[in-house]
């Protein structure tokens, strides 16, 4: 069983105005929690865990 982690990151500082979405396929929820807690620099991650099983 797989879960899809959708992570939308928006960087709104002076040097970086990128917006991108990461789709990460994971197998365990602890791995999801590790990814959810990760953020970098002035980027504000908007993270949603889509708990629809992917077969």
mmCIF file of the N, C-alpha and C atoms, coordinates in Angstrom:
data_MODEL
# 
_entry.id   MODEL 
# 
loop_
_atom_site.group_PDB 
_atom_site.id 
_atom_site.type_symbol 
_atom_site.label_atom_id 
_atom_site.label_alt_id 
_atom_site.label_comp_id 
_atom_site.label_asym_id 
_atom_site.label_entity_id 
_atom_site.label_seq_id 
_atom_site.pdbx_PDB_ins_code 
_atom_site.Cartn_x 
_atom_site.Cartn_y 
_atom_site.Cartn_z 
_atom_site.occupancy 
_atom_site.B_iso_or_equiv 
_atom_site.pdbx_formal_charge 
_atom_site.auth_seq_id 
_atom_site.auth_comp_id 
_atom_site.auth_asym_id 
_atom_site.auth_atom_id 
_atom_site.pdbx_PDB_model_num 
ATOM 1   N N  . UNK A 1 1  ? 0.837  -1.190 0.000  1.00 0.00 ? 1  UNK A N  1 
ATOM 2   C CA . UNK A 1 1  ? 0.000  0.000  0.000  1.00 0.00 ? 1  UNK A CA 1 
ATOM 3   C C  . UNK A 1 1  ? 0.873  1.242  0.000  1.00 0.00 ? 1  UNK A C  1 
ATOM 4   N N  . UNK A 1 2  ? 0.539  2.177  -0.849 1.00 0.00 ? 2  UNK A N  1 
ATOM 5   C CA . UNK A 1 2  ? 1.315  3.397  -0.961 1.00 0.00 ? 2  UNK A CA 1 
ATOM 6   C C  . UNK A 1 2  ? 0.445  4.592  -0.606 1.00 0.00 ? 2  UNK A C  1 
ATOM 7   N N  . UNK A 1 3  ? 1.101  5.628  -0.134 1.00 0.00 ? 3  UNK A N  1 
ATOM 8   C CA . UNK A 1 3  ? 0.433  6.897  0.105  1.00 0.00 ? 3  UNK A CA 1 
ATOM 9   C C  . UNK A 1 3  ? 1.162  7.968  -0.706 1.00 0.00 ? 3  UNK A C  1 
ATOM 10  N N  . UNK A 1 4  ? 0.425  8.965  -1.135 1.00 0.00 ? 4  UNK A N  1 
ATOM 11  C CA . UNK A 1 4  ? 1.029  10.053 -1.882 1.00 0.00 ? 4  UNK A CA 1 
ATOM 12  C C  . UNK A 1 4  ? 1.129  11.279 -0.995 1.00 0.00 ? 4  UNK A C  1 
ATOM 13  N N  . UNK A 1 5  ? 2.337  11.776 -0.848 1.00 0.00 ? 5  UNK A N  1 
ATOM 14  C CA . UNK A 1 5  ? 2.556  12.985 -0.063 1.00 0.00 ? 5  UNK A CA 1 
ATOM 15  C C  . UNK A 1 5  ? 2.672  14.159 -1.020 1.00 0.00 ? 5  UNK A C  1 
ATOM 16  N N  . UNK A 1 6  ? 1.721  15.085 -0.920 1.00 0.00 ? 6  UNK A N  1 
ATOM 17  C CA . UNK A 1 6  ? 1.737  16.268 -1.780 1.00 0.00 ? 6  UNK A CA 1 
ATOM 18  C C  . UNK A 1 6  ? 2.272  17.427 -0.961 1.00 0.00 ? 6  UNK A C  1 
ATOM 19  N N  . UNK A 1 7  ? 3.413  17.946 -1.369 1.00 0.00 ? 7  UNK A N  1 
ATOM 20  C CA . UNK A 1 7  ? 4.061  19.025 -0.642 1.00 0.00 ? 7  UNK A CA 1 
ATOM 21  C C  . UNK A 1 7  ? 4.178  20.235 -1.552 1.00 0.00 ? 7  UNK A C  1 
ATOM 22  N N  . UNK A 1 8  ? 3.461  21.277 -1.193 1.00 0.00 ? 8  UNK A N  1 
ATOM 23  C CA . UNK A 1 8  ? 3.504  22.507 -1.984 1.00 0.00 ? 8  UNK A CA 1 
ATOM 24  C C  . UNK A 1 8  ? 4.386  23.500 -1.250 1.00 0.00 ? 8  UNK A C  1 
ATOM 25  N N  . UNK A 1 9  ? 5.433  23.955 -1.918 1.00 0.00 ? 9  UNK A N  1 
ATOM 26  C CA . UNK A 1 9  ? 6.402  24.840 -1.293 1.00 0.00 ? 9  UNK A CA 1 
ATOM 27  C C  . UNK A 1 9  ? 6.407  26.168 -2.026 1.00 0.00 ? 9  UNK A C  1 
ATOM 28  N N  . UNK A 1 10 ? 6.272  27.238 -1.282 1.00 0.00 ? 10 UNK A N  1 
ATOM 29  C CA . UNK A 1 10 ? 6.336  28.567 -1.869 1.00 0.00 ? 10 UNK A CA 1 
ATOM 30  C C  . UNK A 1 10 ? 7.445  29.356 -1.206 1.00 0.00 ? 10 UNK A C  1 
ATOM 31  N N  . UNK A 1 11 ? 8.351  29.873 -2.018 1.00 0.00 ? 11 UNK A N  1 
ATOM 32  C CA . UNK A 1 11 ? 9.450  30.678 -1.511 1.00 0.00 ? 11 UNK A CA 1 
ATOM 33  C C  . UNK A 1 11 ? 9.179  32.129 -1.902 1.00 0.00 ? 11 UNK A C  1 
ATOM 34  N N  . UNK A 1 12 ? 8.911  32.957 -0.903 1.00 0.00 ? 12 UNK A N  1 
ATOM 35  C CA . UNK A 1 12 ? 8.519  34.334 -1.193 1.00 0.00 ? 12 UNK A CA 1 
ATOM 36  C C  . UNK A 1 12 ? 9.536  35.338 -0.672 1.00 0.00 ? 12 UNK A C  1 
ATOM 37  N N  . UNK A 1 13 ? 10.792 34.959 -0.605 1.00 0.00 ? 13 UNK A N  1 
ATOM 38  C CA . UNK A 1 13 ? 11.778 35.940 -0.181 1.00 0.00 ? 13 UNK A CA 1 
ATOM 39  C C  . UNK A 1 13 ? 12.327 36.681 -1.398 1.00 0.00 ? 13 UNK A C  1 
ATOM 40  N N  . UNK A 1 14 ? 13.253 37.574 -1.169 1.00 0.00 ? 14 UNK A N  1 
ATOM 41  C CA . UNK A 1 14 ? 13.747 38.425 -2.244 1.00 0.00 ? 14 UNK A CA 1 
ATOM 42  C C  . UNK A 1 14 ? 14.519 37.618 -3.287 1.00 0.00 ? 14 UNK A C  1 
ATOM 43  N N  . UNK A 1 15 ? 15.265 36.625 -2.825 1.00 0.00 ? 15 UNK A N  1 
ATOM 44  C CA . UNK A 1 15 ? 16.158 35.911 -3.727 1.00 0.00 ? 15 UNK A CA 1 
ATOM 45  C C  . UNK A 1 15 ? 15.486 34.718 -4.391 1.00 0.00 ? 15 UNK A C  1 
ATOM 46  N N  . UNK A 1 16 ? 14.384 34.274 -3.834 1.00 0.00 ? 16 UNK A N  1 
ATOM 47  C CA . UNK A 1 16 ? 13.785 33.055 -4.355 1.00 0.00 ? 16 UNK A CA 1 
ATOM 48  C C  . UNK A 1 16 ? 12.267 33.190 -4.342 1.00 0.00 ? 16 UNK A C  1 
ATOM 49  N N  . UNK A 1 17 ? 11.653 33.170 -5.518 1.00 0.00 ? 17 UNK A N  1 
ATOM 50  C CA . UNK A 1 17 ? 10.209 33.313 -5.617 1.00 0.00 ? 17 UNK A CA 1 
ATOM 51  C C  . UNK A 1 17 ? 9.611  32.095 -6.305 1.00 0.00 ? 17 UNK A C  1 
ATOM 52  N N  . UNK A 1 18 ? 10.244 30.943 -6.118 1.00 0.00 ? 18 UNK A N  1 
ATOM 53  C CA . UNK A 1 18 ? 9.798  29.755 -6.818 1.00 0.00 ? 18 UNK A CA 1 
ATOM 54  C C  . UNK A 1 18 ? 8.610  29.128 -6.097 1.00 0.00 ? 18 UNK A C  1 
ATOM 55  N N  . UNK A 1 19 ? 7.793  28.455 -6.874 1.00 0.00 ? 19 UNK A N  1 
ATOM 56  C CA . UNK A 1 19 ? 6.686  27.674 -6.329 1.00 0.00 ? 19 UNK A CA 1 
ATOM 57  C C  . UNK A 1 19 ? 6.741  26.307 -7.007 1.00 0.00 ? 19 UNK A C  1 
ATOM 58  N N  . UNK A 1 20 ? 6.748  25.283 -6.206 1.00 0.00 ? 20 UNK A N  1 
ATOM 59  C CA . UNK A 1 20 ? 6.787  23.961 -6.801 1.00 0.00 ? 20 UNK A CA 1 
ATOM 60  C C  . UNK A 1 20 ? 6.038  22.980 -5.908 1.00 0.00 ? 20 UNK A C  1 
ATOM 61  N N  . UNK A 1 21 ? 5.629  21.888 -6.500 1.00 0.00 ? 21 UNK A N  1 
ATOM 62  C CA . UNK A 1 21 ? 4.880  20.876 -5.771 1.00 0.00 ? 21 UNK A CA 1 
ATOM 63  C C  . UNK A 1 21 ? 5.613  19.552 -5.890 1.00 0.00 ? 21 UNK A C  1 
ATOM 64  N N  . UNK A 1 22 ? 5.835  18.919 -4.749 1.00 0.00 ? 22 UNK A N  1 
ATOM 65  C CA . UNK A 1 22 ? 6.495  17.629 -4.731 1.00 0.00 ? 22 UNK A CA 1 
ATOM 66  C C  . UNK A 1 22 ? 5.460  16.544 -4.514 1.00 0.00 ? 22 UNK A C  1 
ATOM 67  N N  . UNK A 1 23 ? 5.511  15.527 -5.340 1.00 0.00 ? 23 UNK A N  1 
ATOM 68  C CA . UNK A 1 23 ? 4.681  14.354 -5.125 1.00 0.00 ? 23 UNK A CA 1 
ATOM 69  C C  . UNK A 1 23 ? 5.606  13.213 -4.729 1.00 0.00 ? 23 UNK A C  1 
ATOM 70  N N  . UNK A 1 24 ? 5.510  12.812 -3.472 1.00 0.00 ? 24 UNK A N  1 
ATOM 71  C CA . UNK A 1 24 ? 6.409  11.793 -2.952 1.00 0.00 ? 24 UNK A CA 1 
ATOM 72  C C  . UNK A 1 24 ? 5.587  10.557 -2.619 1.00 0.00 ? 24 UNK A C  1 
ATOM 73  N N  . UNK A 1 25 ? 5.993  9.426  -3.162 1.00 0.00 ? 25 UNK A N  1 
ATOM 74  C CA . UNK A 1 25 ? 5.283  8.191  -2.875 1.00 0.00 ? 25 UNK A CA 1 
ATOM 75  C C  . UNK A 1 25 ? 5.974  7.495  -1.725 1.00 0.00 ? 25 UNK A C  1 
ATOM 76  N N  . UNK A 1 26 ? 5.208  7.235  -0.688 1.00 0.00 ? 26 UNK A N  1 
ATOM 77  C CA . UNK A 1 26 ? 5.774  6.653  0.519  1.00 0.00 ? 26 UNK A CA 1 
ATOM 78  C C  . UNK A 1 26 ? 5.006  5.393  0.882  1.00 0.00 ? 26 UNK A C  1 
ATOM 79  N N  . UNK A 1 27 ? 5.602  4.614  1.777  1.00 0.00 ? 27 UNK A N  1 
ATOM 80  C CA . UNK A 1 27 ? 4.972  3.371  2.191  1.00 0.00 ? 27 UNK A CA 1 
ATOM 81  C C  . UNK A 1 27 ? 4.628  3.364  3.668  1.00 0.00 ? 27 UNK A C  1 
ATOM 82  N N  . UNK A 1 28 ? 5.268  4.244  4.453  1.00 0.00 ? 28 UNK A N  1 
ATOM 83  C CA . UNK A 1 28 ? 5.024  4.246  5.885  1.00 0.00 ? 28 UNK A CA 1 
ATOM 84  C C  . UNK A 1 28 ? 4.691  5.652  6.351  1.00 0.00 ? 28 UNK A C  1 
ATOM 85  N N  . UNK A 1 29 ? 3.845  5.750  7.366  1.00 0.00 ? 29 UNK A N  1 
ATOM 86  C CA . UNK A 1 29 ? 3.485  7.059  7.888  1.00 0.00 ? 29 UNK A CA 1 
ATOM 87  C C  . UNK A 1 29 ? 4.613  7.731  8.657  1.00 0.00 ? 29 UNK A C  1 
ATOM 88  N N  . UNK A 1 30 ? 5.489  7.017  9.373  1.00 0.00 ? 30 UNK A N  1 
ATOM 89  C CA . UNK A 1 30 ? 6.632  7.694  9.995  1.00 0.00 ? 30 UNK A CA 1 
ATOM 90  C C  . UNK A 1 30 ? 7.509  8.405  8.983  1.00 0.00 ? 30 UNK A C  1 
ATOM 91  N N  . UNK A 1 31 ? 7.627  7.844  7.793  1.00 0.00 ? 31 UNK A N  1 
ATOM 92  C CA . UNK A 1 31 ? 8.394  8.507  6.743  1.00 0.00 ? 31 UNK A CA 1 
ATOM 93  C C  . UNK A 1 31 ? 7.702  9.796  6.331  1.00 0.00 ? 31 UNK A C  1 
ATOM 94  N N  . UNK A 1 32 ? 6.374  9.775  6.340  1.00 0.00 ? 32 UNK A N  1 
ATOM 95  C CA . UNK A 1 32 ? 5.617  10.976 5.994  1.00 0.00 ? 32 UNK A CA 1 
ATOM 96  C C  . UNK A 1 32 ? 5.844  12.058 7.032  1.00 0.00 ? 32 UNK A C  1 
ATOM 97  N N  . UNK A 1 33 ? 5.843  11.680 8.298  1.00 0.00 ? 33 UNK A N  1 
ATOM 98  C CA . UNK A 1 33 ? 6.034  12.662 9.360  1.00 0.00 ? 33 UNK A CA 1 
ATOM 99  C C  . UNK A 1 33 ? 7.417  13.287 9.290  1.00 0.00 ? 33 UNK A C  1 
ATOM 100 N N  . UNK A 1 34 ? 8.395  12.523 8.848  1.00 0.00 ? 34 UNK A N  1 
ATOM 101 C CA . UNK A 1 34 ? 9.751  13.048 8.717  1.00 0.00 ? 34 UNK A CA 1 
ATOM 102 C C  . UNK A 1 34 ? 9.784  14.086 7.595  1.00 0.00 ? 34 UNK A C  1 
ATOM 103 N N  . UNK A 1 35 ? 9.091  13.808 6.499  1.00 0.00 ? 35 UNK A N  1 
ATOM 104 C CA . UNK A 1 35 ? 9.071  14.741 5.374  1.00 0.00 ? 35 UNK A CA 1 
ATOM 105 C C  . UNK A 1 35 ? 8.244  15.971 5.715  1.00 0.00 ? 35 UNK A C  1 
ATOM 106 N N  . UNK A 1 36 ? 7.154  15.763 6.478  1.00 0.00 ? 36 UNK A N  1 
ATOM 107 C CA . UNK A 1 36 ? 6.281  16.885 6.821  1.00 0.00 ? 36 UNK A CA 1 
ATOM 108 C C  . UNK A 1 36 ? 6.996  17.900 7.684  1.00 0.00 ? 36 UNK A C  1 
ATOM 109 N N  . UNK A 1 37 ? 7.882  17.424 8.566  1.00 0.00 ? 37 UNK A N  1 
ATOM 110 C CA . UNK A 1 37 ? 8.535  18.322 9.510  1.00 0.00 ? 37 UNK A CA 1 
ATOM 111 C C  . UNK A 1 37 ? 9.704  19.060 8.874  1.00 0.00 ? 37 UNK A C  1 
ATOM 112 N N  . UNK A 1 38 ? 10.041 18.715 7.630  1.00 0.00 ? 38 UNK A N  1 
ATOM 113 C CA . UNK A 1 38 ? 11.206 19.313 6.986  1.00 0.00 ? 38 UNK A CA 1 
ATOM 114 C C  . UNK A 1 38 ? 10.810 20.583 6.254  1.00 0.00 ? 38 UNK A C  1 
ATOM 115 N N  . UNK A 1 39 ? 11.529 21.657 6.497  1.00 0.00 ? 39 UNK A N  1 
ATOM 116 C CA . UNK A 1 39 ? 11.356 22.891 5.737  1.00 0.00 ? 39 UNK A CA 1 
ATOM 117 C C  . UNK A 1 39 ? 12.726 23.527 5.563  1.00 0.00 ? 39 UNK A C  1 
ATOM 118 N N  . UNK A 1 40 ? 12.868 24.330 4.523  1.00 0.00 ? 40 UNK A N  1 
ATOM 119 C CA . UNK A 1 40 ? 14.189 24.865 4.215  1.00 0.00 ? 40 UNK A CA 1 
ATOM 120 C C  . UNK A 1 40 ? 14.134 26.368 4.044  1.00 0.00 ? 40 UNK A C  1 
ATOM 121 N N  . UNK A 1 41 ? 15.032 27.055 4.722  1.00 0.00 ? 41 UNK A N  1 
ATOM 122 C CA . UNK A 1 41 ? 15.209 28.488 4.516  1.00 0.00 ? 41 UNK A CA 1 
ATOM 123 C C  . UNK A 1 41 ? 13.950 29.287 4.800  1.00 0.00 ? 41 UNK A C  1 
ATOM 124 N N  . UNK A 1 42 ? 13.645 30.218 3.915  1.00 0.00 ? 42 UNK A N  1 
ATOM 125 C CA . UNK A 1 42 ? 12.466 31.060 4.056  1.00 0.00 ? 42 UNK A CA 1 
ATOM 126 C C  . UNK A 1 42 ? 11.274 30.486 3.311  1.00 0.00 ? 42 UNK A C  1 
ATOM 127 N N  . UNK A 1 43 ? 11.412 29.260 2.879  1.00 0.00 ? 43 UNK A N  1 
ATOM 128 C CA . UNK A 1 43 ? 10.325 28.635 2.145  1.00 0.00 ? 43 UNK A CA 1 
ATOM 129 C C  . UNK A 1 43 ? 9.270  28.156 3.132  1.00 0.00 ? 43 UNK A C  1 
ATOM 130 N N  . UNK A 1 44 ? 8.027  28.387 2.788  1.00 0.00 ? 44 UNK A N  1 
ATOM 131 C CA . UNK A 1 44 ? 6.928  27.968 3.644  1.00 0.00 ? 44 UNK A CA 1 
ATOM 132 C C  . UNK A 1 44 ? 6.251  26.768 2.994  1.00 0.00 ? 44 UNK A C  1 
ATOM 133 N N  . UNK A 1 45 ? 6.447  25.581 3.542  1.00 0.00 ? 45 UNK A N  1 
ATOM 134 C CA . UNK A 1 45 ? 5.825  24.410 2.936  1.00 0.00 ? 45 UNK A CA 1 
ATOM 135 C C  . UNK A 1 45 ? 4.363  24.274 3.339  1.00 0.00 ? 45 UNK A C  1 
ATOM 136 N N  . UNK A 1 46 ? 3.541  24.046 2.353  1.00 0.00 ? 46 UNK A N  1 
ATOM 137 C CA . UNK A 1 46 ? 2.145  23.722 2.613  1.00 0.00 ? 46 UNK A CA 1 
ATOM 138 C C  . UNK A 1 46 ? 1.988  22.255 2.262  1.00 0.00 ? 46 UNK A C  1 
ATOM 139 N N  . UNK A 1 47 ? 1.785  21.446 3.285  1.00 0.00 ? 47 UNK A N  1 
ATOM 140 C CA . UNK A 1 47 ? 1.869  20.000 3.087  1.00 0.00 ? 47 UNK A CA 1 
ATOM 141 C C  . UNK A 1 47 ? 0.520  19.369 3.366  1.00 0.00 ? 47 UNK A C  1 
ATOM 142 N N  . UNK A 1 48 ? 0.118  18.513 2.456  1.00 0.00 ? 48 UNK A N  1 
ATOM 143 C CA . UNK A 1 48 ? -1.094 17.736 2.663  1.00 0.00 ? 48 UNK A CA 1 
ATOM 144 C C  . UNK A 1 48 ? -0.788 16.273 2.412  1.00 0.00 ? 48 UNK A C  1 
ATOM 145 N N  . UNK A 1 49 ? -1.173 15.447 3.340  1.00 0.00 ? 49 UNK A N  1 
ATOM 146 C CA . UNK A 1 49 ? -0.970 14.017 3.180  1.00 0.00 ? 49 UNK A CA 1 
ATOM 147 C C  . UNK A 1 49 ? -2.238 13.423 2.596  1.00 0.00 ? 49 UNK A C  1 
ATOM 148 N N  . UNK A 1 50 ? -2.128 12.988 1.361  1.00 0.00 ? 50 UNK A N  1 
ATOM 149 C CA . UNK A 1 50 ? -3.269 12.401 0.683  1.00 0.00 ? 50 UNK A CA 1 
ATOM 150 C C  . UNK A 1 50 ? -3.288 10.916 1.021  1.00 0.00 ? 50 UNK A C  1 
ATOM 151 N N  . UNK A 1 51 ? -4.233 10.534 1.839  1.00 0.00 ? 51 UNK A N  1 
ATOM 152 C CA . UNK A 1 51 ? -4.243 9.163  2.343  1.00 0.00 ? 51 UNK A CA 1 
ATOM 153 C C  . UNK A 1 51 ? -5.087 8.238  1.482  1.00 0.00 ? 51 UNK A C  1 
ATOM 154 N N  . UNK A 1 52 ? -4.996 8.400  0.199  1.00 0.00 ? 52 UNK A N  1 
ATOM 155 C CA . UNK A 1 52 ? -5.674 7.489  -0.696 1.00 0.00 ? 52 UNK A CA 1 
ATOM 156 C C  . UNK A 1 52 ? -4.669 6.430  -1.127 1.00 0.00 ? 52 UNK A C  1 
ATOM 157 N N  . UNK A 1 53 ? -4.943 5.177  -0.859 1.00 0.00 ? 53 UNK A N  1 
ATOM 158 C CA . UNK A 1 53 ? -3.999 4.117  -1.224 1.00 0.00 ? 53 UNK A CA 1 
ATOM 159 C C  . UNK A 1 53 ? -3.782 4.052  -2.731 1.00 0.00 ? 53 UNK A C  1 
ATOM 160 N N  . UNK A 1 54 ? -2.536 3.941  -3.105 1.00 0.00 ? 54 UNK A N  1 
ATOM 161 C CA . UNK A 1 54 ? -2.194 3.773  -4.514 1.00 0.00 ? 54 UNK A CA 1 
ATOM 162 C C  . UNK A 1 54 ? -1.746 2.344  -4.712 1.00 0.00 ? 54 UNK A C  1 
ATOM 163 N N  . UNK A 1 55 ? -2.426 1.636  -5.570 1.00 0.00 ? 55 UNK A N  1 
ATOM 164 C CA . UNK A 1 55 ? -2.076 0.241  -5.804 1.00 0.00 ? 55 UNK A CA 1 
ATOM 165 C C  . UNK A 1 55 ? -1.121 0.124  -6.983 1.00 0.00 ? 55 UNK A C  1 
# 
